[in-house]
Structure formats: C-alpha cells, structure tokens
Amino acid sequence: MSRIFLLGANKEIDRAEQVVEINQVIQMEGYSYHSYVVYDTTKNQWGITYKLINLMTKDFHTADIIRPLKEKFGIGFYYDSDNPQFMDSFEVAILLQEAQAKANEEADEKEKERIRLEEVKAIGSKRFAEILPENAQAVIVARLKQNESDSQSDYFASRTTRTVILGFSTHKRDIFSEMRKHASNFEETAYLAEYNADYEHREKYSMMAIGAFWFFNLPLRLMPFVERDQFAVEIFLPSQWKINISNNRDSRQFG
C-alpha cells in the first residue's frame, strides 16, 4: 500500500521508508524555493507523512514524498543527501511555538471575519427582503471578479469581490434588452445600456473567461426557492464581500 511509482521520474518510492530525520532541513523546488524543517512524522498504512514548518513564513505544511536533490525531477520537496542540513532541537522547538502562535492568531482572525460576514449577511438579507418586489422571479446583477488563477500550476479560479443589484425581473428568461435597460441604474455599468455584441455572451457554458459576463441574470431557479425570506438570505451567500445595492438609482453600501 505504501509503494507508489512516479511516471515522470520513472522511479518507485516506498513511502514506508523514512528518508529524512526530525530537525532536518529540506527545500521546495517549483512553486517556490523556500526551505522547511521537519519537526515531526506520522505513519499509517499508506506510509510516512512529514510535518514541516516553512522557515520564512512559519506556516505549517506536510509532505508525503521527499526525494533526493541529486535526482531532481519536477515540482516537489527535496533533501540534500550528500550534505544534509539540520537545525538545533532547541531552535526547532522555538520555531514550532512561533508557528503555532501564528496559526492560532490566523484562526482567531478567521473566526472574527466569519462572525463579521454573518452579521453583514443578516443585515444585507433583511434590507434585500425589503426591496424585493412581490412579483420578482429573478434578480439582475453585475459582479466584479478577481482573478486568482495560478498559471504555474494550471489552476484557474476567481472570486466575487463586489455585487451590484441592478434590478428585478418578473420572469426567468435571459432577455438582454432587459438587462441593458437595468445596466443604466449604476454608473459603472451604464455603458452597457447601449447594444454591443461584444459585451453579450449568450452561450451557456461553465468554463468562461474571467470577466466574460459583465452582467447577467441570476434567476431563482439557480437556487432553492422555498420562501421569499429564505431567498433573501441565499442571495447574499455567493458574495460575502463589499455589496452595493442599486435600486431605482438609490445606492446603498453594505460591508
């Protein structure tokens, strides 16, 4: 169970065999060239897992495979088998305390941010419910995307950093003339009020380029719709960031 074969390196590795020791310094090759120290190991039926601390950032990491630097092939963790480097046990103990303190602080900040977002969501959903027309079946929004792709690892992603509610629709159809009409409700999308084929992507597909849809219809059919109050909460879930609601040119800021 612990043996794996690396196709690119054309090498079999037994993960049950420990290749580096506690307090030994290794390095990452590929994504970055940071150095790490091994502060602990764990073992199960799949092999050994090495627990690491980044010497620069003091972040925790783990590694399942660490290979000799002289056999370098591709991205991964490597150790110098000819001239192994070690840190003093006391230095590693201090580093471990510092890394744990940093991890605790980040966890506290994350929890504070979660609470803040819950409060913003509660306020925003309440105000949204107040302006949601009785006959609305869809909401027309513009969303600003931030590119978080990594070309090195072929990772493509984005996140919504701002949502603007431009108006509401009484149906669930993608009618671009209607969306153009509502685009004039907000200064940053006003130029979309005039027809331009380059701005309208009518094909429905998932792997769209970032920013391909400058504005689009977000119909209720895309999310569970049981009650109006429930929808008012769910509409805020995809965009837990700065939210600007524009309704009849009345702009309100949340977040």
Long-range contacts (C-beta under 8 A, 24 or more apart in sequence): 1-45, 1-46, 1-47, 2-45, 2-46, 2-47, 4-65, 6-65, 6-73, 8-73, 8-74, 9-67, 9-71, 9-73, 9-74, 11-71, 13-65, 13-67, 14-47, 15-46, 15-47, 15-48, 15-64, 15-65, 16-43, 16-47, 16-48, 17-48, 18-48, 19-66, 19-67, 19-68, 19-79, 20-50, 20-66, 20-79, 20-84, 21-86, 22-92, 23-86, 23-87, 23-88, 23-89, 23-92, 24-79, 24-84, 24-85, 24-86, 25-55, 25-79, 25-85, 25-86, 25-87, 26-52, 26-63, 26-66, 26-77, 26-78, 26-79, 27-69, 27-77, 27-78, 27-79, 28-76, 28-77, 28-78, 29-69, 29-72, 29-75, 29-76, 29-77, 29-78, 30-74, 30-75, 30-76, 30-152, 31-75, 31-152, 31-153, 36-61, 36-63, 36-77, 37-87, 37-92, 37-95, 39-92, 39-95, 39-96, 50-77, 52-77, 53-92, 53-95, 53-96, 53-99, 55-95, 58-95, 58-98, 58-99, 58-102, 59-99, 59-102, 59-103, 60-99, 60-103, 117-240, 120-236, 120-240, 120-243, 120-254, 120-255, 121-233, 121-236, 121-237, 121-240, 123-254, 124-236, 124-243, 124-245, 124-254, 124-255, 125-232, 125-233, 125-235, 125-236, 126-232, 127-245, 127-252, 127-254, 128-165, 128-232, 128-235, 128-236, 128-245, 129-228, 129-229, 129-232, 131-245, 131-247, 132-168, 132-228, 132-231, 132-232, 133-168, 133-170, 135-170, 136-168, 136-169, 136-170, 137-169, 137-170, 137-171, 137-172, 137-219, 137-220, 138-168, 138-169, 138-171, 138-172, 138-217, 138-218, 138-219, 138-220, 139-165, 139-167, 139-168, 139-169, 139-217, 139-218, 139-235, 140-165, 140-166, 140-167, 140-168, 140-169, 140-178, 140-179, 140-182, 140-215, 140-216, 140-217, 140-218, 141-165, 141-166, 141-215, 141-216, 141-218, 142-166, 142-183, 142-186, 142-188, 142-189, 142-214, 142-215, 143-213, 143-215, 143-216, 143-239, 145-210, 145-211, 147-210, 149-210, 156-207, 158-210, 160-238, 160-239, 160-241, 161-241, 161-242, 162-239, 162-241, 162-242, 162-243, 162-244, 163-238, 163-239, 163-241, 163-243, 163-244, 164-188, 164-189, 164-244, 164-245, 164-246, 165-245, 165-246, 165-247, 166-215, 166-246, 167-247, 169-217, 169-219, 172-217, 172-219, 172-220, 172-221, 173-217, 174-202, 174-216, 174-217, 175-217, 176-200, 176-202, 179-215, 179-216, 179-217, 183-215, 185-246, 185-247, 185-248, 185-249, 186-244, 186-246, 186-251, 189-214, 189-215
